């Protein structure tokens, strides 16, 4: 699945008996440590690495010469680490400058590092592509492999990303549970907004629709791919829900914008990260005020925030296993001679869900966002289609438990 990598099984491969350097980058997830475990286990089983180092806080650890020696981590710790959320090595959003890239390469050479495995997303792919190119230009046999990691699920070239299945499971649970809460409290706050992560793609928000109950209305999904023209357009969708059901539940991405590109919460970014991604004030709270004023009712906003991506109690067993497998695949591909690539998860065309691991060139991934495709969005633009259900349900690790609703109340 990689048409850009020349693979080699030459026994004189310079990677043998040298150092593997692994790092974690970007936002942590419930399963990013499972990928780390996969890397460590595969490195040990291969017998090809004299030493395994873990960079503390991503590329910042390399620049500061701060490492964990992971060469002899025992099975007990690995098993516990596999089921521990967040990034055990520490993570970073630092974008290395050209001068820092040269410094990183120099430090890798000094530590006899012949393979860098980076577990991360779009921005990590960008940094590893630049390091790969810098090493090649310098004639140094340093290999770089990216293990995909992002709850946003927006990396191109792969069916899905480790971290997304667990995030989707949490969001599906949270939106459904919040809908039950709102149904019971509709006389107090008939409008509920759940603000979710997901940057500029609708994968996370769409997961809020992965449930059905015959007695509850569908949530209104505010998908970045189908922005509302203006507040009035949103009001026209909420009004029928209030009229028919007495309440409405909306799933709002934190980066929500109107069709003209204006952020719902205002045009001034609260923060811009080193990769140029702007972060605006909360869209959920802004919409809650707007909807409350429009309909003269109380509107509440719930924002799980980073709790959602750390919710190990909601981890998808499928996601956990695939994340570890992706880490193992990275080492296997590197040992076969691959470099400058990202591991991919490719869904088999079969009656039962299964995947294969492949590769894609980093220059097709770096700084590219994959949005929710048209066929996964319902015709009305604010719900999911059956195609999204077919895509996402296998990733969340089993069905959601069924909930009961009592019949209509009446006189004693």
C-alpha positions, 0 to 999 in steps of 0.5 A: 500500500505504499508506492513511494517507499523502497523496502529492503531486507538486506541483512546489512541494514544499518538499522541493526543493533542501533538505537530506536527513538520514539516520541509522542506528539499532539493531543493525548488519547486513551490509546496513544500509550497502546501504540507506544507499547506496540513499538516497544514490544516489536522493537524488543522482539525484533532483536535489532535494537541495542537501545530504545529511547523515549523523548520526553515531550516530543521534539522538545525532549530531543532538543533538551536531551531529555529521554526515558531509557525504555530498553528493558521495560518489563511485561508487567509495566507494558501491560499496565501502560497499555491500559493507561490514558494520556501520553506517558512520554509527555507530548508537545505541539512545538514545531521545530525550526529549520535550525532546530531540525539540524540540531535534532539530526545532529543529536540523533547521530550522536546517540546512534539513532537510526529510527525515529518513530513518532506517534502523532497527527497531521503536525507530527507528520509535517515535522517528521517529513521535514526531518526525513528530508533533512536526513536524506539531504545530509546523506544520513541513514535516519528513518522516520515512521509516523504512527497515526494518532488523533481523535479528530480522525482527519488524517488522509490515506488511512481508513481511520486513526487510532484514538478516534474509535474511543472518542466516538464511543465517549461522544455517542454515550455523552450525547445520548446520556445528555439527551435523557437528562434534557428530556427529564429537565425540559421544563427547566432548560429545554435546550442543551448543547454539547461542545465537542473537539474535532478541529475543522472536520466533523468526525467527532461531532458526527459520533454524537448521532451514533444512537437511536431511541424511538422515544427521543428526538434526534440530536442536531449535529452542527457539522463543519462540512455543512455550516449554517448560514447564520444564527437565523438558519440555526433557529429555524432548525431548533424551533420545530424540535421545541414545538414537537418535543419540547426540547432540543439537543445540539452537538457543537464542534468547538471550532464551529463557524458560520457559512461565511467562515466567521467563528460562532464565538467571534473572530478573534482567536484566543490562541494560535499554536506553533503550526498556525491553528487558531483556537477561538473562545467556546462556541457552545457557550456563545450559542447557548446565550444566542438560543436562550435569548431567541426562544426566551428559555434557559439553554445549557452547554456541557463541554467535556473537553479533554476529559473526552479524549482521556476517558479510559472507562469508555475505551473501545476495545477495537481501538485499543488493539488497533493502536498497539498493532499500529505501533508494531507495524511501524517497527516492522515496516522500518525493519523492512527498509521503509522511511518517510511514511505513516502507518495506515489502517485499511479496512478489508472488504469482507462481511466481518470487520477487519483491517490490514496495516499499510503505509502512505508517504508523509508528504501526502499526510503532512498538514492535510485535513480529511473532512467528513465525506458527503455520503456520510452526511444526511440530506438535511445536513445536520445528522448522519447517514447510514453510511456513517453508521456502517463506517463508525459502529465497528470502531467503537468496540461494541453496541451501546447499552439499551436504555428504557423510557416509561410510558406517558404519565396519567392520573392515579 
